[in-house]
Amino acid sequence: MAGAITRPDDVRRQNRKLVLAAIRRKGALSRTDITMATGLSASTVSAIVAGLVSEGVLLESRDGDGGPIRRGRPQVTLMPNPDIARVGVVNLSLNRITVALVDYAGGIVADETADVPTRSASGGDLMAEIGAMLRRQLQSTAGNSGRLMHIAMAVQGVTDAAGETLLWAPIMEERNIGFGPALARAFGVPVAMANDCAMLAEALRWTAPERYGGDFAAILLSYGIGMGLYLKGQPFSGSRSSAAEFGHMAHMPHGALCRCGRRGCIEAYAGDYAIWRNALGMPDTAPPISSIDAAVFARLAERARTEPGVEREAFHIAGRAIGFGLNNLFSLIDPVPIALVGPGAKVFDLMEPEIRNALSGAFGWGSNHQPEIRCYPQEHPLILQGCAMTSLLALDAEMFSAGEGRSSAQISAA
């Protein structure tokens, strides 16, 4: 009986989330646009919008308020109220920390990037730098919008399943660093931490839902190689860790030395340091170098494009490792669309023939029936967007936690 009583509230909460999600994905929308985007009835949309506007969650804008003027009845569009709250976004990658403040409408209020030697820094050092950057932004923007309500952090490494602890990362020596609890204590807000590839996948799901709405994989080709995986529209993670470590799947037993300390990983053949090592004719037991300058790597790729030689073969080796890795992945989950993200996407042309060759013999696909592969060379904007959406969706859930929703004043005062 209790279930029957609460079911209408559950439906109402779900419908409110659908409306707000549609507006977040598309930007300012009219009630008619929302009806088309959500599949809800016009009367349901009108009732939900009226409630969200009265609570201060959504703002209305009419033709003439900065937009094009249309004939006939003025068009009313809706957007999230940016002043309800702010969220913090943190991206910790090799020798770099980026911190940003994002308002409730998804606009960037402030952002800052700092060069930090992550390999030699301790967890305490990095936490202190992140905290200082975020405090500076909060102080410089005080009074411009709502208070800080949530933080999302992306890290280049393996996190625990709870999203609290960095278990291991190739960008630093220290392990088992509790960034999540430390940030929560410092700022008094919930914190969600995840592998940076998971945030890449979240961003792609929001920016291109028609392509990345169900099953897909976002593979980061950079300093290391990682993967964010969605199956049946839900993010995949392990029971104890973030898992989905595509780069550390075995490619060649007892093979080349990987940055993780093991031998034969995909990354040991396809990571930037692996391509560099092979292009220079170094033994596969040579320790991975700490970092490769982007300009130097670009010159290496240009030589590979210009003439045959060890440079081109190094990229072919990388393509074979990625292709056979995808083969293994697809043996478990069936083929899915692939997004290649990061610096490695810029050299996809050098790796693509071997990737396609590795896939062409699998499952009888042939060259005309292979998974879709798209390239996104800039990973950092996507990672930050994924973090922002993670935090904003958490706030949306909080907004509707009481069933009928909480007003913007209640959220800001909570």
N, C-alpha and C positions, 0 to 999 in steps of 0.2 A: 504493500500500500504506500509505503514511504517513497518507493521508487517512482510510483505513478504521480505522486505529488511534486517531486523534484524534477521530473522529466521536462516539463515546460521551461523551467529555469535553465536547464542544461541546453535546450534547443535555443533559447534566447541568447545565452552567452555565446554559443557557437555562431549564431547568425551575426551577432555584433562583431565577432572576430573576423568573419568573412567580409563584412563591409569595410572594416578598417584595413584589412589586408589588401583588399582590392585598391583602396585609395593609396596605400603605401607603394604598391607595385606600379601603378599607372600615373601617380601624381594627382593633381586636382581633377575630380570627376563630378559630373552632374548626377542627380538621382537616377536619371535614365541610364547613364553610363554604368552606374553601380548595379542596377537591375540586370543589365546585360552581362556584366562581368561576373556576378555572383550566381545568377540563375534564380535568385529569390524573387518573390512577387513584388510588384510595385508598391502595394500597400504595406508589406513587411519592411521594405527598404525605407519608405517614408516614416514609418513608426520608429525604426531604429535610428535613422538620421536625426529625427526630431529629438530623441532622447540624448544622443551624443552631442548635439548642438547645445541643448539646455544644460548639459553637464560641463560644457566648455572643452570637451574632447575634440570636437570638430569646429572649424570656422567656416562661415559662408562667405562667398565672394560673388558679386554680380558683374554682368557685362559693364564695362566702363571702369572697373577697378583695376586698371593696368592691363587688361586683356583686350582682344579685338571686339569691336561693337557689332552685334548681329541684329538682323531685322526681326521684328515681331517681339514676342514676350522675352524679357531679359533672362539670360541663362544664368542659373545659380550653380556654382561649383563648390565643392567641399574639400577641405584639406585638414590634416591634423594640426592642432594648435601647438605651435612650436614652443610656447612659453610654459607648457605644463611641467616639463622636466628636461634634464640633460642626462646623457649617458657618456661614460668614458670608454674610449677605445684605445687598446694598447697592442702594438705589434713588436715582438722581440724576435729579431733575426740576426744573422751573422754581422757582428760589429755595428749594429744599428738598432736604435729604439725609436719608434714612432708613437706619439700619444696625441689623441684628438678628443675634443668635446663635440658632441653631436646633439642637436635639439630634438624635440619629440617629433618634428616633421621630417627629420632625417638630414637637416642642413648642418654643415660643419660650422661650429661656432669659433673654434680655435684649433690649431694643430702645430706640432713641433716635432722635428726629427733631430736626434743626437747621435753622433758617432761615438761608439763605446767599444773598447776592445773586449768583446765577450769571452774570448778564449781565456784571458787572464783574470777576468772579473769574477768575483764571488756572487752567490745568490743575494747576499746582503747588499753588495755594491749595486747590483742591477735594480733591486727593489728600491733602494734609496734614490736612484736616478729617476726611476719611473714615478715615484711619489713626488719628487721635487718638480718634475715636468707637469704633472697633473695639477699640483697645487698652484703653480704659476698661472696656468690657464684658468683655473677657477677664480683666482684673485683678479686677473686682468679682465675677466668677463663678468664679474659680480654685478648683479642687478639687470643683466641683459636678458635673462631667461630663467626658467625654473631651476631648482637645485639639482645637484647630482643624485641620481636614483639607482644607477646600476653601472657596472663595469664589465666589459668583455675583453679578454686578452687572448691573442693568438701567439703561439710559440712554435719555433722551428725545432720540434722534438716530440717525444712520446709523453703524453699526459696520462694521469690515472682516469678511470672511468667516471669518477665523481667530478672531474673538471676542477680539481683543486691543486694538484701537485705535478710539477714537471719531473718525470721519472728519469729521463735521459735525453740529452740533446747533443748533436754533433757540433754545436756552436760554442760549447763551454765544457769545462772539466767537471764541475760539481754536479752531483745528482740529487734527486729527491728534494727538490726545492718547493716549498709550499707558498707559491706566489698568491694563490687564491685566498687562503686565510689571512695572509699578511696584508693584502690590499683591502680585504673586508674589514679588518681591524683598523687600518689606517684611515679609511674613509667612511666606515659605518654603513656600507651598502652591500647588496649581494654582488658576487663576482662569479662569472662563468669563464673558465679557461679551456682552451681546446687547441689541438694541433692546427697549424696554419692552413693545412690542406682542407681540413673540415670547414674552415671559414671560407676558403675559396669556393668550395662546393655550395655552401649556403648562399654566397653572393650570386653565383651562376643560376641557382634555382630561382632567385628573385628577379634577376635581370632578364632571363630568357626561359620562362616556365614552359613555353610551348616546346622547347628543345630539351630542357633539363628538369622536367616536372616529375618524371618517374624514376627509371633506373638510369644512372650515368656515373661516370668516374671522372674526377678532376685530378690530373697527375701533374705535380710540380716538378719541373726539370730545372734545377738550379744548383746551388752549393751542394745540396743533397737532392734526393728524389723521394717524394712522398705522394700520398693519394688521399683524396676525400671521396667517399663512396656513398651513393644513395641507392637504396633498393626499395622498390615499391613506394617511392615517395618519402621514405624515411632515412635519416642518416644512419650509417652503419658504424658501430663501435664495438669494442670487445667488452667482456664482462669485468675485466680488471684494468684495461688500458684503452687508449684511443685506437689501437690496432690499425688495420689497413695499411701496414708498412710495405707498400709495393716495392720500394727501393731496396728492401732487405729480404725480399724473396730470393731463394737460391737460383742462380743462373748457371754457374759452373762449379760443381763440387771441388773443394780445395783449390779454388781459382785465385783471382786477383784479390789483393788486400783492400778491404773496405774501411771507410772511416769509422765504422762501428766496432772495428777490431776483428770481425769475422772475415772469412775468405769466400769469394765467389758470389757475392750479392750482385743484384742488377746494378745497383749504384756504383759498384767497383768497376763497371764497364761503361756506364752511361752518365754518371755524374760529371760535372765540369772538370774536376780534378782527374778523373779517370781518362777522359778524352785527352786532356793535356798530357798525362803520363804516357799514353799510347802514342800520341803524336810526336813526342820527343824520343820515342824508342826506349823508354826506361823499363826496367823489369817490373812485372806485376806485383812483386813483393815490396817495391818502393813505397815508403810511407806517403799517404796523401798530403799534398801541400795544404796549408791553412786556408788560402784564398787565392783566387785568380782575378786579376784586374779585367774589367769588362772590355776595355779597349784591346788588351792583349788577346783575349779570347776571340774578339771580333776579327782581328787580323789573322788568327789561326783559321777561322772559318772561311775567310776570303781566300786564303791560300788553298784550302780544300776545294773551293769552288773553281779556282782558276786552273788547276792542273792535278792529275793523278799523283798519288804519293802517300806517304805515311799519314799525312794530315787527313786526307780524304778517307783513308782506311780506318782511322780512329773514329770518325763519325759513323762509318758503316758498322763498326763493332758495337757502337752505342745503339744504333738502330736495331741490330739483331737482338741485343739484350732486352730492349724495350718490347720488341715484337714478340719474342718468345715468352716474356713475362705476361703480356696481354693474352697470349694463347693459354697460359696456365690459368690466368684469372677467369677467362671465358669458359674454361672447362668446368668451373665451379658454378658460375652465376649466369651463363649464357652471354652472348655479345651485348654490349651496351654502348651508347654514344660516349666518346672520349673527348675531353677538353685537355689539351696540353697547355700548361701555363708556365710563364716565367722565361728566363733567358734562353732555355733550351728550345722554346717555341720559335725563336728567331732563326734557328738552324735546322728546322724541321725538314727543309728541302734536302739537306745533306743526309738525314737519317731515314726519310720516308721510304726510299726504295727497299731498304732492308726490313723496315717495319712491315711493309706490305708483303714482301716475300715471305716473312715469317708467318704472317696471318693467312696467306693465300692457300697454304696446304692444310689448313685446319678446317675440319667439319665440312669439307667439300665446298667452301665458300667461293673460291676463285677470286679473281681480281674485281669482278663486278658486283660482288655481294659481301662487301666488307663493312665493318662498323664505321660510322661517321666519326671523323677526327677533325676537330677545329682547334685553332691556335690562338692563344691570348698572351702576348709577350710581356705585358705589364702585370705582375702578380700583386704588388703592394696595394694599389687602389681596390682590387677585388678583396684582398684580405681585410682591409679596413671596412669595406662595405659589409662583408660577412659578419664582422664583429658588431657593427652598428645594428644590423638587423637582428642579431642574437639578443642584444640588449633591449631593443625597442619591442621585440615580440614578448620578451619577459615582462616588460612594463605593461603591454597590452593585456597579458594574462592577469597581472595584478589589478589593472583597471577594472576588470570584470569579475574579480574574485568574489565579490559580494552578491553576484547574481544580477542585480539591476545596474551594476556599475558604480563607480565612485567618481565624484566630481573632480575637476582639475584642482580645486581648492583643497579637497581632501587628500589627493595624491601629493600635492606640494607640501602639505602640513604633516604627512605621515612620518 
